[in-house]
Amino acid sequence: MSSTRAGKSGLAAEAQKKIESNFDPEEAVRCLHWIQLITGTDQIPSSAPAIDGSHDAFHRILSDGNILCKLIDTLLPGKINWGDKTFQPAKIEAMKIMRERERIAMFTKLVQEYGVSDTATFPTESLHEKGALNLAQVCTCIRTLGIEAQSKPGYNGPDGYWPRKSEKNVRDFSEDQLKAGQSVISLQYGSTKGASQAGMNIGKSRSIMD
């Protein structure tokens, strides 16, 4: 169950429609399949062709935050207390919605702790509030998490499922090498040694008449 924001109109509605048009069902299937492989959840079919990657199905599966918390708990064990009230059933609808939002917020906080940048995560509303959904960004977050996970020691998921994380090519140069490089740059741009402005006449000269 997700909360519902008042319907948008005019330019806001057009903007929301454009955001939702960025959703890619194939990417959604890829994300859900990876989650199933990592967590073993029976709420997602184990066979990729059997997974429904539609906008509504993707939202329905993930919007309560439980599977996402199970995902990050598998990758980053010991950070989630499953006995906490956040994971307990709620009889009151308002309380149920609040706990769903808490679980989503917990997931986005922990993925950042795991190494995913803030810009690759998403606000709770993007997964929970109909009328403010941005499921394409949720896919981006899961994909980025997968790329990060593959680079971690002890990762037990499918290797090569996501693109490889780019690695920085850090090079250390000695002081002599740095000085040599500066000399090359000076030669490329020409030497100004011995140059002066003497004899230079910039613009038209001014005559003073008595």
N, C-alpha and C positions, 0 to 999 in steps of 0.2 A: 504494500500500500504506500503510495507516495502522496505528498501534499499537492494541492492545486493552487496555483497563483491565478489571480484574476486575469481573464483574457486580454491580450494586447490588441490595440487597434492602430490604424494608420501606419506611420513609418515604423513604429515599434513592432507591429505585426509583420511587416515586410522584412525587417531585420531578423526577427526570430525565424521566419520562414527560410531565409537565406542560411542562417546558422544550421538549421536542421537538414537543409539540402546537402550539407557537407558530409553527412553520415554515409558511410560506405558499408553495406551489408556484408561484403566479403571480408573486410577488415574486422567487422564485428564477430564473424564466425571464427576467424583466426585468433582473436583475443579470447573468445569463450573456449575454444578448443585447447589453447595453452593453459588456461585456468583449470580446465578439467584434468589435463595431464599432470599439472603440479599438485592439485589438491585431491584428486580422485573423487570429487563430489558427484553424487548421483543425480543432482539437479540439472546437470548438463550432459547430453549424450556423449559417449566416449568416442563415437565416430564423427569426424568432421562433417561428412555429407548429411548426417542426420540432425545437425544443429540448425536451428532457425535463427538466422542473422537479421531478421527484420528489426526495425526501429522499436516496435512495441515489445517484441520478445526479449531483445537485449535489455530494455528498460525493466521489464518484469523480473528478469532473472537477477539483476544486480541492484535494483533500487532499494532493497531493505538493508544493504550493507553487509549481510552475513557472509556471503561467499567471498566478497572482497577482503573481509577481515580474516577469513580462513586462508586466503591466498597469501597475505602478508605475514600471517603467523607461521606459515610453512617456510617462507623465505627468511623470516627474521623471528625465530622462535623465542618464546619467553617474554614477549612484549605485551601480550594480550592476556588479560585475566578473564577467562570464560565464565567465571562465577560471578562476575560483576553484574549489577542490575541492568546495565546496558544490554546484556544478552538474555535477559529474562523476559518471558511473555508478559505483555501488558493487556489488561482487560479494557482499559479506557483508550479510545481511539486516539485522542490527543497525545497520550503518553506513548502509544505505539509509534506514532509519527516522530515524536521527539527522539525516541531511542534509535529509530532507523537513521535519522540525521546524525546522531552521535556516532554511530558505527561508521558511517561514510566519512565523517570528519576524522575519526580515529585512523582510518585507512590512509587518507591523504597526508596526515601528519607522519605516519610511520614510513610511508614510501619516501618521503623527503629524508627521513633519518637513514633510510637504506641507501640513498644516493641519488634519487630522482630530483631534478631541479624544480623549484617552485613554479616556473613557467610551464612545466610539463604536467602539472597536476590540474585540479579543477575545483571550483567552489561546490559546496554541497548541493546548491540549487541545480547545477548542471546535470545531476543524476536523479534528483529527488522531486523537483517541482515541475509538474506539467505546466507548460506555458513559459518555462525558462530553461528547458532542457538543452544541453549541448553534448549529446552522446558521442559526437566525433572527438571532442576533447577528452572524454572518458577513455575512448579507444587509444588516443595518443598517450595518455598516462599509462595504460596497461602495456602498450607496446614499449614505451621507454623503460618501464619497470622490467620487462622481459629482457631487453638489451642489457640493462644494468645487472640483472641476475646472472646472465651468461658469463659475465666478467668476474664473478665472485668465486673464490675458492670453495670447493665443496658443493657447488651447484649440482643438483641431481636431476634437473629437468632435461628436456630434449635439446641437445647441443646443436647449434646452427639453426634453430627454429626462427630466430630473429637475426637481423644484420649484426655484424660484429661492432662492438663499441670502438669508436675511433680512439687511438692512443696518441698521446702527445709525443713528439719527437724532440726530446730535450737533449741539447748538445752543450757540452762545457768546453770553452775555449781558454787557452792559456793567455797570459798577458802579452807574450810575444806575438801570438797569432792575432790578437786584437789590434796591436800596433801595426802589424803588417797589413791588416785589412784597412786600417785608416789611411795608410800610405797609398794603397791602390785607389781608394776613393779620391784622394787628393789629385793623383795623376789623371784620373778619368775626367775630372772637372777642370784640369789645367792649373798650373801654378801661377800665383800672383806675386811671387818673390821679385823684388826690385821694381815693381810697378808703382807708378805714382800718377797723380792727376796733373802733373806739370805739362803745359802745352795743350791741355785739353780745352776745347772751346765749345761749350754746350749752349746751343741756342744762338740767337743773334746778339752780337755785342752792342753795348750801349755807348754812344758818343756823348761827351759833355762839351758843349760849345760855350765860350765866353762871349 
